[in-house]
Amino acid sequence: MRAHHHRMHASSDSAAPRPPSRLRQIWTAVAAGGAALRHRNFRLFFWGQLISLIGTWMQSLAQSWLVYTLTHSAFQLGVVNMFQFLPVLLFSLFAGVVVDRLPKRGLIITTQIAFMVLAAVLGVLTVAGWCRSGRSTSSPRFTVW
């Protein structure tokens, strides 16, 4: 009798719904987020943002690498990185008011083109040898102290 009672008790436990595992919860959230990718505008935004961020990361890394290669100074690398983000710190509040009054699509296209041109100019100047260390024996065209 006891074994029968134990089997009934075990089967009733297995029939009770268990809370979803953490992995299932994550998978459900990812699948729900993937539903947004069915919308064309969101896909355009997602892929455009992804490409833009990867480009920004690449440029930031390359710029830091260039500065450190030219100067061999952690301090100067920190100064360059500080100045890289200083405009965001100083102008973000005021710029937010201005950009709210401008057409968004044209503004995004303009800023992305400007970022692309600036990255290309820095790349061309570096490859052409115009960016040199101030310690160089030849006369540098652009000096990084």
N, C-alpha and C positions, 0 to 999 in steps of 0.2 A: 504494500500500500504506500509505503513511504517513497519508493522509487517512482511510482506512478505520479504521486503528488509533486515530486521534484521535477519530473518531465513536464507536467502541466505548468508549473511555475516558470520553468525555463522558457517554454514556448510563449507564454504570455509576455515575458520580458522581451523576447526578440520581436514580437509583434508590435510593441510600443514604438512609436516614432522616436528616432534618435535625433538630437540636434545636428545640423549639418557640420561637417568638419571644417576646420579653418581653410583647408585647401579648396573645398567645394565653395565656401563663401567667396574666396578670392576669384575662383573661376567664374562664378555667377556674376560678380561685379565686372570682370573683364568682358564677359559676353554682353552684358547690358551696355557697357561703354562702346563696344563694337557696333551696337545698333546705330549709333550716331554716324558711323562711317557709311551708312546707306544714303545719307544726304549729300548731294554733290557739293554744296557750299562748304559743309564741314570738312569733306575730304580735301577740297582745295586749300582751306585754311590749315588743316593738319599737316599736309605735305609741304606747303609753303613755309609754315612755321618751323617744321623739322629741318628743312634745307637751310633756312636762314640761321637757325641756331647752330647748326653744325658749322656753317661758314664763319659765324662769329667766334665759335670756340677755336676753330683752326687759325683764324687771324690772331686771336689773343695769344694762343700758344706760340705761333710763329714770331710774333712781335716780342714776346718775352724771351724767347730763345735767341733772337737777333740781338736784343739789348744785352743779355748776359754774355753772349759770345763776343760782342764787341768790347764790353767793359770789364767782364769778370768780377762784377760788383753786385752783391746781393742788395746793397743799399740803393744803388741806382736802378736796379730792376724794380724795387719797391716803389721808388719815386715815379717811374714811368707808369707803373700800374695804378698808382694813386691818381696821376693826372689823366689816365685813361677813363676813370670813372667819376672824376670831379665834375664834368658837365652834367651828368645825371643827377648828382647830388645838388648842384646849384640851380639847375633850370627846370627840374621835373615838375614842380608845382606850377610855375608860370607857363611852361610849355603845355601842360594839360589844359589850361584854360584856352590857349590859342588853338590847339589842335581840335578841340571840341567844336570849333566854329568852321573848320575846314572840311572839304570832302575827303572821307577816309580812304577810299580806293586810290585816288591820285596821290595822297600824302604817303601811303604805304609804298606805292610804286616808286615815287621820287626818292624816299629815304633809302629803299633797298638798292636802287641804282647808284645813289651817292656812296653808300657803303661799299658796293662792288667796285666802283671807280677808285675810291681811296685804297682799298686792298690791292687792286691791280697796280696802282701807282707805287705803293710801297714795295710790292713784289718786283716790279720792273727796276726800280732804283736799287734794290738789294742785289738782284741778279746782275745788273750792269756794273756793279762795283761802286756805286755812288755813296753807299753808306759804309763808312770805315771808322775804325777806332781812332781816337785822338792820339794813341800811342804808336800809330803806324809811322814808318819811316818815310813813306811817300806822302805827298801833300793830299790830305783828304778833301773831298768835295763837301761832304756833310760830316761834321765831327760829332761824335757822341763822347762826352767827357765822362 
